[in-house]
Amino acid sequence: MSVDRILLTNDDGVDAAGLRALYEALADEYAVTVVAPADDQSSVGRRLSADVAVDDHELGYVVDGTPVDCVVAGLDELVPDADAVVAGCNEGANLGAYTLGRSGTVSAAVEAAFFDVPAVATSMYVPGGDDWWKREFEPSDFAHAIRATRFLVDEAVDAEVFDRADYLNVNAPVANADRAPLRVTTPSTWYGMRAERNGDGRVGFSDPIWGRMNDGDVPDPVGTDRRAVVDGEVSVSPLSVPHAAEPDAGLDELVDAYEAALRS
């Protein structure tokens, strides 16, 4: 299989700088059709709408819905001849196993995998404080993410990567260095979410890993996605769709016990 047509989506919205940067990098070689949300859909996971409004856009289509809406509408109706899906480039990293199910960017790639279409989810780690998301990005900021994504789209399908992986999760540092090596990784299993009652009947959530990343103090070994990005590398994790069954979980004995209890 070769890639000729790409469905490009994201969760930051159709006007995001990262999507435009990826479009321009891919469109010189591939037929790229954007099917992207009308506005920011960060952290919506795999939420699916009952139906969505779709309008023409200069790059393809704009969807009043989620990234998963965009992929389902795109692959089954708007761009059914797409050979691959690219999601991104997200402004903010999607690192660690516990973040993947929340991410709209990653969820778009997961949805594509259920269509048996190769997919790459691409995100950029942006260091900073609580207001990092206010930063305005230039196309050059995405250079590492774009270079790695373009290489993987060019090479991974013919290399039969997608015969063994359902999708690739790519995370790159902001391009403030000349080069960023590519490292194959697994998602970090470290989990550190915190909840705190704030006194007015609400509970606030925080994740201390982002502050630790700013200091380069992360609990992750070499070979994990978070460590790679902190070390100035582009992380690529070859992943499978979620909810794989484990046939040897010990449940057969419990089923027998349940049946025995029903008969007693």
N, C-alpha and C positions, 0 to 999 in steps of 0.2 A: 504494500500500500504506500502511496505517496500522498503528500499534502499539497492540495491546490487551493482549497477555499477554507478560510478560518472564520469561525464565529468568535468575535471579541466582545467580552462583557466585563463587568466589574461590580463592586458594591459601593463605590464612592459617588456614583452618578455619572451620567453621560458627559458632563462638562469637566470632569476631573482631569488634571494635568497628566496623571499617570496613564490614563486610558489613551489620551491623545498621543503621548510619547510612544506607547507601544504600537498604536495604529500606524504612525508614520514610519516606525522601524520595520514593520511587517509588510506594509502595503506595497513596498517597492519590489517584492518578490511574490507575494501571495494576493489572491482575491480576498480581501478582508471586509466582512460585514459586521458592523457594530449592532448589537442588540443589548442595550444597557438601561439600567433604571433611570427614571427621570430625576431622582434625587438620592441623597445619601441613604444607603441601606446597610450600613455597617452593623455587624454583629446580629444579623437577623437569622443566621443559620440557614436551615433548609426550609424555611417557611414558604408555603405555596398558597397563592390566592385562588379564589374560585374562578375569577376571570380578570382580565386586565385590559386597560386601554392601550392601544398601540398607535403611535404616530410616526410618520416618516421623519428622518433626520438626515442631515447632509452626509453622515457616515454610515447610515443604515436605518435603524429604528430606535425609538425611545419608548420604553415600557413603563407604565405607571404601576410598578410592582417590584418584586424582589429579584435578586440574581437567579434564584431557581426558576422563577416565572420566566425570566429572560431565556434561560437555556431550554426549558420545555417548549416555550413558544417558538424559539429559534430553530431548534433541531426538528421539531415535528410539524412546523408550519411555515415559518418565515425564511429559514435557510436550511432546508432539509438535505441539501447536498454538501453541507459542511464536512470537511475531513478531520477537523480538529477544533477544539475549543480552547481559547486562552482567556483567562480571567485575571484582570489587573490593569496596570500595576497598582496594587493597593498602597495607599499612603499610611504606612504603619505595618509592623511585622505580624505574621501569624506563625508564632513559634511555640513549641511545646504541645504535647498530645492533648492537653485539656482545652486548648484554644480552638482546635480544628473544627469541632462541631458547631461552634458559635459563629465562625467566620463566614460571611456572605461570599467572599472571594473563593475560599476553599469549597464551600457548598456548591458553587457553580460547577467546579471541576468534578465533584462527586456526582452531581446530577448527570453530567455528560458521560461519566463512566457507566451509569446505568443504561445509557443509550448505546454503549459499546463504541464510544467515540473518544479517541485520545484527548487528554486535557492537561493543561499546565496552569496552575494557580501561581501567580507571581506577586510578591509583596516586597516592600522596602522598609527596612528598619530605620526609624528616625529617632536618634537620641534626644534627650532633653527633659524638661520638667513636665508638670501637669498640663502645660499649655503648648506642648510640642505640636499639636494638631493645628495650631494657628499659623504655622509656618507656610509661607508661599514657596512653591517649588518651581524650578526651571527644568526644562527638558534634560539638561546636562546632569541634574541630580539623579536621574534614573538610569544613568549610563550602564552601571554594572548589572542592574536588573534586566535591562533591555538586551544587553549583549548575551547574557546567559540564556534568556528566554528565546531569543532568535536562534542561537546555536542549538538548543534542545528541540525546537520545532523543526529546524533543518535536518537534524541528525537522529533524533531518538526513535522516530517511527521506523525508518529504514533499518535501524539497529535492533529492531524488535523489542525495544524496551517495554512497549505497551502489551506485548504478549505475556509479560511477567508482572507488570505493575498496571494498576488501573488509572492512576494519575500521578503527576509530579507536583510537589509543593516546593516552590522556589522562594527563598528569602535572601535579599541582598542588602548590603550596607549602602548608605548614601554614598554617592560617587565623589568622595573627597580625597581619593588616592588614584594613582594612575591605573592600577590593576587590582583585581580581586579574584583569586583562584577559585575554582569550582570544587566543592567537596560534597561527596555523597554522604548523607546523614540519616539518622533516625530521629524522630521527634523526642525531645526531652520528656522524661516521665516525672520530673520534679513538679510538685504542686504546692502553691503557697497562698491561695486566695484567703483573704481575711474578711470577717464581718464584724461590725461594731455598732452597737446601739448608740444613737447620737443625742438622745434625750428628748426628742420631740415626737416620739412614736414611730421613728423610722430607723432602719438599719442601713448603714453605708457599707460599700464593698471596696476593697483595695487589693492590689496585687503588687507586693514589694519587689518582684523580680525586675521591674523596669528601672527602679532606682539602682538596684545592684548591677544591672547591665551598664548604666551610665558610668559606674565605677570600675567596670571590668571584673566585678566580683560575682561570678555566677557558679552555681553548684553542679555544672554540667561538664562531663568529660569530653575530650576530643572525639569526634564522630557523631555528636548530637547537633541538632539544628541551631540551638541557641549559642553554643560554644563557637560554632563556625562563624556566625555573624559578628559576635563580639571580637573574634580574632581577625576580622576584616575579610572573611571569605564569603562566597556565595554558597548558600546551603541548598542542596536539592535532595529532597526526600522522596523516594519511589514508594507510593502507598497504594493500598487496596481500599475498596469501598468498605464502609463500616458494617458492623453487625455480622461478621463472619461467625458461623456456628462452630462450636468446639465439641466434637463428637465424644470426647472422652472426659466429660466433666463430672462423672459420677452420678448423673441423674437417673440412669437406668435402674439402679438399685432403689432410689427413692420412689420412682414410679411403681415398682413392684410393691414397696411398703405401703404406698398410698392405696393401691388396689386391694391389698390385704386388709387395710383398715376399713375400706368401704364394705368388704364382705363380712367383717366381724360384727 
